[in-house]
């Protein structure tokens, strides 16, 4: 059974980020985090009722992002938008995987919302799945300023504000500042998360992923697949996994919040190929595949490993 939502204010997530972060949060930033928490909480309550049910997996049409819109997707988005309308601290435009782009002439910022990241898991009664909410003051991935990701199947939430840090709230309801490297073997790549939409379109052999561990560092490396890009990125930020290989062209709406959480925690990411991941426009187009890594792994070394993997893909394409 799904866990009850833990109130973000009682849990101390925002106050911890404000107290322990690298800078103070503005009033608007705090309000956006609280708004995002309310949005995700509303979506989570709806998901509880529809997860793995016939009505939840009913296909209602095609969303603006190109994927099929399921009953559970539509229901989560509707309740989240009602919360947004009621609680947003400033004028906004919206980019949602289902509704598409909702422009407003007075908008100061743009919200990127995936009301149910991991829809296939939710449809089939699998876990995990959750909400991804980002606030950007610009038109590129690098312009995302606030990120919020909530796991609908466990009481985990991940919040970040650019320049202020990231906070992870775990299944015990304890909030902590993200970014601490794992205590044991901080440079070891042991768990690689893999996201590959359609296996027949995958362009590399699985054993090529060993390039991401570095020469002589293979050890007891294992591959796992979660089924949600946002939650996979947050698992890296929390140190639960080491590397994510998103071997599928991704939309910024899917990764904007998770990448900010990871970046503010001290991790990193790079596109597979020549594309500059951080310059990706905030739209619903599918763009570059990418690799991301947890805090504690050397960024220069990881970029070199990603470059080697990219060259391997170019040879096999």
N, C-alpha and C positions, 0 to 999 in steps of 0.2 A: 504494500500500500504506500502511496506517496506521502511524504512527510508534510506536516503543516508548515506554512510559511512563517519565518521568523521576522518580526518587525525590524526594519533596518535602523530605526531610531533607538529602540530599546537595546538592540545588539551592539550599538556603538560604532558602526562602520564609518559613518560620516565624521563623527567626533574624533575617532582614531586617526583618520586621514588628515583631518584638520590639525590635530595635535602633533602627529609624528611625521607628517609630510615635509618636503623640502621647502615649501612656502605655504603661506596662509591661503585658505580657500576664500573666494569672493562669496558674497551673499547669493549671487545668481548661480554659481557653481554648486553650492550646497542645495539650492532649491531644485536644480536640474537632477541631482542625484536622488533626492527624495521623490521627485516626480517619476523618474525612471523606476525606482523601487515600487511605487504604487502601480505603475503600468505593468511591470513584470508580475507583481502579486496578483493583479486582476487576471492576467493571462494564465497564470499558474492555476488559479482556482477553476477556470474554465477547462484547462487541460486535464485536470483531475477527473472531470466528469466524462470527457470524450476520449481519453487515451485508450487505444486498443478496441474501440467500439465501432459498430457498423456505421453509426451516424458520423462519427469522427473521421472515418476514412472514405466517406462519400465524396466523390469528385464533383465539385461545383463548377469547374471551368478551368481556365488557364490564367494564372496570376501575371502581373506585369513583368515579373522576372523571368517568365518563360516556363516555370514549373507548373504542374497541376495544382490547383487550389483545392485543398481538402476541407471538409466541414470543420475540422479542428483548427486549421489555419485561419479560416474566415472568422470563426467565433473568437479566437484569441485576439486577432487584429481589431475587431470591432470594440471589444471591451477596453483594450489598451488605448485606442484612439479617443474613447470617451474620457478616460483618465487624463490623457494629454490635453484635451480641450479644456478640462477643468483646472488643471494644475500647472501648466507651463508658465514659467516665470517671465517669459519674453516672447515676442512674436516669432513664429517659426514657419519653415517650409518642411515638408515631409517626403522622404523617400522610403517606401515600404516595399517589401518583396511581393506583396499581394496587390496593394492599391496603386503602386507606382509612385509617380511624382505628383505631389500636391503643392502647387506654388501659391504663395501669398505675396502680394506686392510690398507689404510692410515687413516681411520676414527679416530678422536679424541673423538667424542661424538656420542650419539645416539638420534635421534629425534623420538618422538612418536606422530603420527599425526592421528587424526580422522577428516577427511575433512568435515564430516557432522554428528555431534552428534545430534540425534533426527530425523533420516531419516524417520521414520514412520510418524511423524508429517508433515515433508516436503512433503512426498508422498501424504498425504491426504489433503494438503492445510491448515493444522493446524500450530499453533505456540506453543512454540519457537523451534528453532534449531540453531546450530552454529558450530564453529570450535574449536577444542582443540589441542593445540600444546605444547609439552614439550621437553626440552633438558636435557639429563642426561649424567653424566660422571661416569658411572658405570652400573651395570646390575640389580639393584634392585630399587624398588619404592622410597626408601629413598635416592637414588642417583640423583634424579631429581633436577636440579639447576635452571632452568628457566621455567616458565609456562605462557601461554597466552591463554585466552578463549575469543571468541567474539560471541555475539548474532547476528545472521544474520537478525533477525526480528525487532531488536531495536538497537539504537546506544549505546549499552552497551559493554564495554570490561573490562577485568580483567587481570592484569599482576602481576607477582611475581618473585622475585629472592631470592634464599635461603640465609638467613642471612641478607637480606636488607629490607624485608617487602613486602607489597602488595598494589596495587592501584586499585581503582574502578572508572571507568568513567561511569557516569549515562546517562539517556536518555536526559538530558538537555545539555550534552557535558561538564559537570563539573567533573573534576578529583579530587579525595580525597584519602587520605590514609585510607585503610581498617583496620578494627579491633576494632572500637569503639563499645562498647556494646550499645544496645538500651537504650534510655533515660528512658523509663518506664518499671518497673518490669524486670530488667535484668536477674533475675534467673527463670523467668516464661517460660514454654514451651507452647506456644499458637498455633503455626503452625508447623505441621509435614509434611514433604514432603515424598512421598512414591513412590518407583520404584519397580514394580513387573512384570517381563516379561510376564509370562503365569499364569493367576489366578489359573488354575487347579493344578499348581505345588507349589502353596503357602502353606507353612506348618504351618501357625499360624492363629489364629483368629484375626481379626482387633482390637478387644478390648484389646488384649495383648499389643498394642502399648502404652496403658496408663501407662505401667511400665516405660516408658521413661520420664514421667512427674514427677515421684516421688510421694510418699504418700502424700495425702492431697493437691496436687498442680494441680489437673486436670483443674479446672476453666472452661474456654470456649475453650478448645483445639479443633482444627480442622485439618483435613487431606486434603492435596492437592497433585495432581500428575502433574508434568511438562512434563516428557517424554524425558529429556536429563540429564544424570548424571553429565556431566561437568557443565552445567548451574545451576543445582540444588545445587551443591557444592558451586558455586560462589554466589548463593542467600544466602547461610548461611554466607559466608564471608562478604557480604554486610549488613547482619542483616535483610534481607527481610523475612527469615524464621528461625526457631529455630533448628530443627532436621531433618535429612534426614535418612530414613530407606531404604537402597538399598537391598531389600529382593530378590536379584537375584545375582548369581555368576557373578562377574564383571571382565573385562579385564583391565589390567593396562593402555593400550592405551586409554581407555575411561575416566579414572579418574586421570591420572598422573598430568596433568596441574591443574585441579580443586582442587585436594588435596593439592598441593603446595600453591595455592592461599589461601585456607582455613587455612592451617597450619601457613603461614606467617602472616595472619590476626589475629591469636590468637585462632582459633578454633581447633577442634580435630576430630579424627576418630578412630574407633576400629572395628576389624572383629567380626562377629557373630560366635562364636566358638573359638577354640584354635589357629587358624591360626594367625600368625603375619602379619598384613596387610602391614607393611612397608618393610618386607623382600620379598614381592612378586616379582618374576622375571619380567623383562621387555620383555614380549612376548605376544602372542595372545591367551593364554589359559584362560579360564574362571575359576576364583578361588572363594575366599570367598565372601559371602554377608557381608555387613558392615553397621555400623551406624556412622553418622557424626553429629557434632553439631557446632553451631555458637560461635564466640567470646563472652565472658561474662558468659558462663555456666561453672561451675566448672568441670575440667577434671576428678578429682578423683571420684566425684559423678556420672558423666556421664559414666565412665568406669564401675562403680558398677551397674548402671542401665542396661547397655548393657550386663553385665554378667548375670543379672537376666533374661533378655529377652532370652539370649542364652540357659539358663537352661530350660526355658519354651519351647523353640523350641526342645530341646533334648527329653523332655518328650513326645511331640506330634509327633515327627518324626516317 
